[in-house]
Amino acid sequence: MGAVAVVGGQYGDEGKGKFVHYLVHEENIKIIGRGNGGCNAGHNVYDPERGVALALHLMPSGIFGKDTVNIVGDGTVINPHNFVEEMDAVEACGVELSPNNLKLSSRAHVTLQTHRNIDGATDKVGSTAQGIGPTYRDKAVRSGLRLEVFSRPDWQQVVGALFSAHNDELALLNRKDLRVDIDEELKKLEKSVARIIPHICDTLTYLSNELANGSSLMLEGAQATMLDINHGTYPFVTSSSATAGGIAMGLGLPPTAVTRVIGVFKLPMTRVGKGPFTTLLTDVEADLHDKLAGIKGEKGSEFGATTGRARSIGWMDLVMAKYAQRVNGFTDIGLTKLDMLSGINSLKVATSYMLDGIEIFDMPADTSSIERCTAVYAELAGWEEDISGVSNFSDLPINAQKYVQFIEDYLMVPVTMIGTGANNADLIKR
Ligand code: IMP
């Protein structure tokens, strides 16, 4: 039957979890896999049976699914301590974790405390400070460690050598204060490693066999298209490949395995960290910003799940969405937070950019050009009605229907799912 990928079309935090949850719980997807990133991601997972909600980072969102198998794939990076914290949180909710329902790729790379310290000392893009960039850097220069290292009898020596190299690097960066006590770190690691070791295996071979047997599989995207290391607004990107192809690659799946790609877009869109944001709300739209941001700590508010940072907020950008469509080949689209647009008189949607006095319809390739772009907006009539929890498209006010159809017509891709509230059940399926 092929695999379905759920991918962010903007700068992350689009609310992908809502659709992932729907697919896991309503369409009974058997296997769910993460193929990129690490604990820089943040997603809220809700268990309808136990009635509990958790903010997770690297743990796949299928962990509350009945008999769902959760894979953390080859292309990810794993901090053993953070991951054990997530395992503890999940187990505290009554889920029994075993090598059958949680599998970590032996090819995934290890994030050490010193990767985090180097991230803190060198970051230029407003990273999540989780050591993600330095871990992928070590992977690329072939000095990184894969999870398989922990099955070697001499792993403490091998990991100790990397700690030592990182300590030297921190000294050269004039950050001796960030060096670690290697023996202490190894002792701490021993504990976390003991917890994760039963879950480490060859996930590529497992997935390949399951696909051949017709099992249903979902690829859970982390971060998003515009944060992708190849296709995003470089250098203001994460260090992994966050597009549909990249996630498939990160799980060791051939591109032909993915038959459905759901692109997720948030209305309004947000960004955290540095980098261009063409449709950012202006100062005169401060009241609107406050309405859309919500209150820190409240469900659905625009503050980072991993960092707590306030997110920048802007209008829907269809130039960017078209670019994301080109990169990912979306078969259908999921929109989130349509309910947040109620009560806004006139809704702006960017349909082209002005760059150095010329109107352009395609995303420029270089970030400095994107930074010089201003948005050209179509203005669509809004609606007053509260649409929270609406579950039928035909029950939406006509202007809300037109707004969705405008996006669909521009991208020439069907919008099949629409979020209408903070709860997972607040969803229109078309
Ligand atoms: P890093 O992934 O921690 O290296 O951060 C690089 C950039 O990606 C920063 O701008 C982060 O704010 C952004 N970023 C990383 N992960 C996420 C995410 O899950 N949601 C939104 N932004 C993210």
Residues whose N, C-alpha, C, O or C-beta is under 5 A from the ligand:
A	BS01	IMP	Y11 G12 D13 N40 A41 G42 V125 G126 S127 T128 A129 Q130 I132 G133 Q223 L227 V237 T238 S239 V272 G273 K274
